[in-house]
Amino acid sequence: MSPALGLAVLFVLIGAQLTRLAAPRRLGYLWVLLLSAGGLLVGELFALVTKAGGPQVGVLHPVAELVGILGFELLGAMLAPARHRSP
């Protein structure tokens, strides 16, 4: 497995876990994972197109990807209604 792919998976998993800690009742875990993956892809595409994304680690741009993940997670949490647990 490529080190860049491993780092990308790590970013997605960390982003998903931090979102679940910050807003546990907003989104299901699958949605959180999908939003993290989408944010990672958008952040990387932004870094490749604009040539601005912070330092490059291998083929990844961690700053742009973390900003993309954060943006997608915040947008998803704001748009999703709060889930209620039944007693």
mmCIF file of the C-alpha atoms, coordinates in Angstrom:
data_MODEL
# 
_entry.id   MODEL 
# 
loop_
_atom_site.group_PDB 
_atom_site.id 
_atom_site.type_symbol 
_atom_site.label_atom_id 
_atom_site.label_alt_id 
_atom_site.label_comp_id 
_atom_site.label_asym_id 
_atom_site.label_entity_id 
_atom_site.label_seq_id 
_atom_site.pdbx_PDB_ins_code 
_atom_site.Cartn_x 
_atom_site.Cartn_y 
_atom_site.Cartn_z 
_atom_site.occupancy 
_atom_site.B_iso_or_equiv 
_atom_site.pdbx_formal_charge 
_atom_site.auth_seq_id 
_atom_site.auth_comp_id 
_atom_site.auth_asym_id 
_atom_site.auth_atom_id 
_atom_site.pdbx_PDB_model_num 
ATOM 1  C CA . MET A 1 1  ? 0.000   0.000  0.000  1.00 0.00 ? 1  MET A CA 1 
ATOM 2  C CA . SER A 1 2  ? 1.229   3.463  -0.849 1.00 0.00 ? 2  SER A CA 1 
ATOM 3  C CA . PRO A 1 3  ? 2.229   5.651  2.119  1.00 0.00 ? 3  PRO A CA 1 
ATOM 4  C CA . ALA A 1 4  ? 0.104   8.463  0.680  1.00 0.00 ? 4  ALA A CA 1 
ATOM 5  C CA . LEU A 1 5  ? -2.968  6.229  0.619  1.00 0.00 ? 5  LEU A CA 1 
ATOM 6  C CA . GLY A 1 6  ? -2.331  5.191  4.205  1.00 0.00 ? 6  GLY A CA 1 
ATOM 7  C CA . LEU A 1 7  ? -1.996  8.835  5.252  1.00 0.00 ? 7  LEU A CA 1 
ATOM 8  C CA . ALA A 1 8  ? -5.208  9.727  3.395  1.00 0.00 ? 8  ALA A CA 1 
ATOM 9  C CA . VAL A 1 9  ? -7.102  6.926  5.149  1.00 0.00 ? 9  VAL A CA 1 
ATOM 10 C CA . LEU A 1 10 ? -5.689  8.112  8.461  1.00 0.00 ? 10 LEU A CA 1 
ATOM 11 C CA . PHE A 1 11 ? -6.890  11.684 7.781  1.00 0.00 ? 11 PHE A CA 1 
ATOM 12 C CA . VAL A 1 12 ? -10.390 10.434 6.930  1.00 0.00 ? 12 VAL A CA 1 
ATOM 13 C CA . LEU A 1 13 ? -10.616 8.263  10.039 1.00 0.00 ? 13 LEU A CA 1 
ATOM 14 C CA . ILE A 1 14 ? -9.296  10.979 12.351 1.00 0.00 ? 14 ILE A CA 1 
ATOM 15 C CA . GLY A 1 15 ? -11.666 13.539 10.831 1.00 0.00 ? 15 GLY A CA 1 
ATOM 16 C CA . ALA A 1 16 ? -14.601 11.191 11.279 1.00 0.00 ? 16 ALA A CA 1 
ATOM 17 C CA . GLN A 1 17 ? -13.712 10.408 14.884 1.00 0.00 ? 17 GLN A CA 1 
ATOM 18 C CA . LEU A 1 18 ? -13.283 14.075 15.810 1.00 0.00 ? 18 LEU A CA 1 
ATOM 19 C CA . THR A 1 19 ? -16.663 14.881 14.279 1.00 0.00 ? 19 THR A CA 1 
ATOM 20 C CA . ARG A 1 20 ? -18.319 12.068 16.217 1.00 0.00 ? 20 ARG A CA 1 
ATOM 21 C CA . LEU A 1 21 ? -16.768 13.438 19.421 1.00 0.00 ? 21 LEU A CA 1 
ATOM 22 C CA . ALA A 1 22 ? -17.852 17.020 18.707 1.00 0.00 ? 22 ALA A CA 1 
ATOM 23 C CA . ALA A 1 23 ? -21.396 16.292 17.485 1.00 0.00 ? 23 ALA A CA 1 
ATOM 24 C CA . PRO A 1 24 ? -22.352 12.700 18.323 1.00 0.00 ? 24 PRO A CA 1 
ATOM 25 C CA . ARG A 1 25 ? -26.053 13.032 17.597 1.00 0.00 ? 25 ARG A CA 1 
ATOM 26 C CA . ARG A 1 26 ? -25.907 14.915 14.306 1.00 0.00 ? 26 ARG A CA 1 
ATOM 27 C CA . LEU A 1 27 ? -24.885 12.362 11.707 1.00 0.00 ? 27 LEU A CA 1 
ATOM 28 C CA . GLY A 1 28 ? -24.548 8.614  11.411 1.00 0.00 ? 28 GLY A CA 1 
ATOM 29 C CA . TYR A 1 29 ? -21.022 7.265  11.241 1.00 0.00 ? 29 TYR A CA 1 
ATOM 30 C CA . LEU A 1 30 ? -21.310 6.228  7.590  1.00 0.00 ? 30 LEU A CA 1 
ATOM 31 C CA . TRP A 1 31 ? -22.275 9.778  6.612  1.00 0.00 ? 31 TRP A CA 1 
ATOM 32 C CA . VAL A 1 32 ? -19.395 11.157 8.647  1.00 0.00 ? 32 VAL A CA 1 
ATOM 33 C CA . LEU A 1 33 ? -16.962 8.848  6.830  1.00 0.00 ? 33 LEU A CA 1 
ATOM 34 C CA . LEU A 1 34 ? -18.374 9.856  3.439  1.00 0.00 ? 34 LEU A CA 1 
ATOM 35 C CA . LEU A 1 35 ? -18.130 13.549 4.294  1.00 0.00 ? 35 LEU A CA 1 
ATOM 36 C CA . SER A 1 36 ? -14.533 13.086 5.450  1.00 0.00 ? 36 SER A CA 1 
ATOM 37 C CA . ALA A 1 37 ? -13.601 11.283 2.238  1.00 0.00 ? 37 ALA A CA 1 
ATOM 38 C CA . GLY A 1 38 ? -15.312 13.956 0.146  1.00 0.00 ? 38 GLY A CA 1 
ATOM 39 C CA . GLY A 1 39 ? -13.536 16.715 2.046  1.00 0.00 ? 39 GLY A CA 1 
ATOM 40 C CA . LEU A 1 40 ? -10.211 14.987 1.531  1.00 0.00 ? 40 LEU A CA 1 
ATOM 41 C CA . LEU A 1 41 ? -10.793 14.722 -2.220 1.00 0.00 ? 41 LEU A CA 1 
ATOM 42 C CA . VAL A 1 42 ? -11.973 18.318 -2.569 1.00 0.00 ? 42 VAL A CA 1 
ATOM 43 C CA . GLY A 1 43 ? -9.058  19.599 -0.489 1.00 0.00 ? 43 GLY A CA 1 
ATOM 44 C CA . GLU A 1 44 ? -6.553  17.683 -2.598 1.00 0.00 ? 44 GLU A CA 1 
ATOM 45 C CA . LEU A 1 45 ? -8.146  18.836 -5.867 1.00 0.00 ? 45 LEU A CA 1 
ATOM 46 C CA . PHE A 1 46 ? -8.088  22.425 -4.617 1.00 0.00 ? 46 PHE A CA 1 
ATOM 47 C CA . ALA A 1 47 ? -4.401  22.105 -3.741 1.00 0.00 ? 47 ALA A CA 1 
ATOM 48 C CA . LEU A 1 48 ? -3.560  20.617 -7.133 1.00 0.00 ? 48 LEU A CA 1 
ATOM 49 C CA . VAL A 1 49 ? -5.494  23.217 -9.131 1.00 0.00 ? 49 VAL A CA 1 
ATOM 50 C CA . THR A 1 50 ? -4.421  26.323 -7.224 1.00 0.00 ? 50 THR A CA 1 
ATOM 51 C CA . LYS A 1 51 ? -0.908  25.153 -6.286 1.00 0.00 ? 51 LYS A CA 1 
ATOM 52 C CA . ALA A 1 52 ? -1.686  26.424 -2.765 1.00 0.00 ? 52 ALA A CA 1 
ATOM 53 C CA . GLY A 1 53 ? -2.316  23.926 -0.059 1.00 0.00 ? 53 GLY A CA 1 
ATOM 54 C CA . GLY A 1 54 ? 0.455   24.167 2.429  1.00 0.00 ? 54 GLY A CA 1 
ATOM 55 C CA . PRO A 1 55 ? 3.446   21.875 2.595  1.00 0.00 ? 55 PRO A CA 1 
ATOM 56 C CA . GLN A 1 56 ? 3.401   18.753 0.512  1.00 0.00 ? 56 GLN A CA 1 
ATOM 57 C CA . VAL A 1 57 ? 3.884   15.412 2.247  1.00 0.00 ? 57 VAL A CA 1 
ATOM 58 C CA . GLY A 1 58 ? 4.566   12.929 -0.511 1.00 0.00 ? 58 GLY A CA 1 
ATOM 59 C CA . VAL A 1 59 ? 1.742   13.502 -2.947 1.00 0.00 ? 59 VAL A CA 1 
ATOM 60 C CA . LEU A 1 60 ? -0.673  14.848 -0.318 1.00 0.00 ? 60 LEU A CA 1 
ATOM 61 C CA . HIS A 1 61 ? -1.271  18.394 0.903  1.00 0.00 ? 61 HIS A CA 1 
ATOM 62 C CA . PRO A 1 62 ? -2.294  17.916 4.555  1.00 0.00 ? 62 PRO A CA 1 
ATOM 63 C CA . VAL A 1 63 ? -3.330  21.518 5.260  1.00 0.00 ? 63 VAL A CA 1 
ATOM 64 C CA . ALA A 1 64 ? -5.693  21.701 2.266  1.00 0.00 ? 64 ALA A CA 1 
ATOM 65 C CA . GLU A 1 65 ? -7.104  18.273 3.034  1.00 0.00 ? 65 GLU A CA 1 
ATOM 66 C CA . LEU A 1 66 ? -7.732  19.041 6.694  1.00 0.00 ? 66 LEU A CA 1 
ATOM 67 C CA . VAL A 1 67 ? -9.475  22.285 5.736  1.00 0.00 ? 67 VAL A CA 1 
ATOM 68 C CA . GLY A 1 68 ? -11.577 20.375 3.186  1.00 0.00 ? 68 GLY A CA 1 
ATOM 69 C CA . ILE A 1 69 ? -12.526 17.713 5.720  1.00 0.00 ? 69 ILE A CA 1 
ATOM 70 C CA . LEU A 1 70 ? -13.361 20.334 8.334  1.00 0.00 ? 70 LEU A CA 1 
ATOM 71 C CA . GLY A 1 71 ? -15.513 22.246 5.845  1.00 0.00 ? 71 GLY A CA 1 
ATOM 72 C CA . PHE A 1 72 ? -17.450 19.182 4.740  1.00 0.00 ? 72 PHE A CA 1 
ATOM 73 C CA . GLU A 1 73 ? -17.966 17.991 8.306  1.00 0.00 ? 73 GLU A CA 1 
ATOM 74 C CA . LEU A 1 74 ? -19.201 21.392 9.504  1.00 0.00 ? 74 LEU A CA 1 
ATOM 75 C CA . LEU A 1 75 ? -21.543 21.746 6.547  1.00 0.00 ? 75 LEU A CA 1 
ATOM 76 C CA . GLY A 1 76 ? -22.907 18.248 7.088  1.00 0.00 ? 76 GLY A CA 1 
ATOM 77 C CA . ALA A 1 77 ? -23.402 18.835 10.810 1.00 0.00 ? 77 ALA A CA 1 
ATOM 78 C CA . MET A 1 78 ? -25.191 22.142 10.208 1.00 0.00 ? 78 MET A CA 1 
ATOM 79 C CA . LEU A 1 79 ? -27.519 20.721 7.548  1.00 0.00 ? 79 LEU A CA 1 
ATOM 80 C CA . ALA A 1 80 ? -28.402 17.517 9.375  1.00 0.00 ? 80 ALA A CA 1 
ATOM 81 C CA . PRO A 1 81 ? -31.128 17.652 11.980 1.00 0.00 ? 81 PRO A CA 1 
ATOM 82 C CA . ALA A 1 82 ? -30.262 16.474 15.470 1.00 0.00 ? 82 ALA A CA 1 
ATOM 83 C CA . ARG A 1 83 ? -31.102 12.819 16.020 1.00 0.00 ? 83 ARG A CA 1 
ATOM 84 C CA . HIS A 1 84 ? -33.002 11.987 19.173 1.00 0.00 ? 84 HIS A CA 1 
ATOM 85 C CA . ARG A 1 85 ? -32.383 8.862  21.147 1.00 0.00 ? 85 ARG A CA 1 
ATOM 86 C CA . SER A 1 86 ? -35.405 7.000  22.321 1.00 0.00 ? 86 SER A CA 1 
ATOM 87 C CA . PRO A 1 87 ? -35.512 6.174  26.051 1.00 0.00 ? 87 PRO A CA 1 
# 
